[in-house]
Amino acid sequence: MPSQEKIQEIQFLEQNLQNLLLQKQAFQIELTETASALKEIEASTEDIFKIIGQIMIKTDKKKMNAELSEKQKFFELRLKTIDKQESILTEKLEKLRDELMKEMKTK
């Protein structure tokens, strides 16, 4: 692969990695908020309410706990997937950069 193609591939991979990191950050925030909500539900002895659109409705504590637990599992799974993708992209980037540096040294 010629140097110019490698440079373009590196730029493409860097952009993909940046997008992936933004997604990861968003999912980490959601996971933190979900975990916090689960703690609050467990600690609460009061009625539990759920916001749907622009209204707040009373909901069953067990049902809400189950919903949030499922949501938490989803975010954890999604983050594992993103971590794997991040590792693959980072590895490809490092390999291409090394190849490019070797080419530049030999010129």
C-alpha positions in Angstrom: 0.0 0.0 0.0 1.5 3.4 -1.0 2.2 6.0 1.6 -0.6 8.3 0.5 -3.1 5.5 0.9 -1.8 4.6 4.3 -2.1 8.3 5.4 -5.7 8.3 4.2 -6.4 5.0 5.9 -4.9 6.4 9.2 -7.1 9.5 8.9 -10.1 7.3 8.3 -9.3 5.1 11.3 -8.6 8.1 13.6 -12.0 9.5 12.7 -13.7 6.2 13.4 -11.9 5.9 16.7 -12.9 9.4 17.6 -16.6 8.7 16.8 -16.3 5.4 18.8 -14.9 7.3 21.8 -17.8 9.8 21.7 -20.3 6.9 21.7 -18.4 5.2 24.6 -18.5 8.4 26.6 -22.3 8.7 26.0 -22.9 5.1 27.1 -20.7 5.6 30.2 -22.8 8.6 31.2 -26.0 6.6 30.7 -24.6 3.7 32.7 -23.6 5.9 35.5 -27.0 7.6 35.6 -28.8 4.2 35.5 -26.6 2.8 38.3 -27.4 6.0 40.4 -31.1 5.6 39.7 -31.0 1.9 40.8 -29.3 2.9 44.1 -31.9 5.6 44.7 -34.8 3.1 44.1 -33.2 0.6 46.5 -32.8 3.2 49.2 -36.2 4.8 48.7 -39.2 3.9 50.9 -41.4 6.4 49.0 -43.4 6.0 45.9 -41.4 5.7 42.6 -42.3 7.8 39.6 -41.2 7.5 36.0 -41.0 10.4 33.5 -42.6 9.6 30.2 -42.5 12.4 27.7 -43.6 15.4 29.6 -45.5 13.6 32.4 -44.5 11.8 35.5 -46.4 8.6 36.5 -46.3 6.5 39.5 -44.8 3.1 38.8 -44.1 -0.1 40.6 -40.7 -0.3 42.4 -40.0 -3.8 41.3 -41.0 -3.1 37.7 -38.8 0.0 37.6 -35.9 -1.9 39.2 -36.2 -4.6 36.5 -36.3 -2.0 33.7 -33.3 -0.2 35.0 -31.4 -3.4 35.5 -32.0 -4.5 31.9 -31.0 -1.0 30.8 -27.8 -1.3 32.8 -27.0 -4.7 31.3 -27.5 -3.3 27.8 -25.1 -0.4 28.5 -22.5 -2.7 30.0 -22.7 -5.0 27.0 -22.5 -2.1 24.5 -19.5 -0.7 26.3 -17.7 -4.1 26.1 -18.4 -4.2 22.4 -17.1 -0.6 22.0 -14.0 -1.6 24.0 -13.3 -4.4 21.6 -13.8 -2.2 18.5 -11.5 0.4 20.1 -8.8 -2.2 20.6 -9.1 -3.4 17.0 -9.0 0.2 15.6 -6.1 1.2 17.8 -4.1 -1.9 16.8 -4.7 -1.2 13.1 -3.7 2.4 13.6 -0.5 1.5 15.3 0.4 -1.0 12.6 -0.2 1.5 9.8 1.7 4.2 11.6 4.7 1.8 12.1 4.6 0.8 8.5 4.4 4.4 7.4 7.3 5.4 9.6 9.5 2.5 8.3 8.7 3.6 4.7 9.6 7.2 5.5 12.9 6.2 7.1 13.9 4.1 4.0 13.2 7.0 1.6 
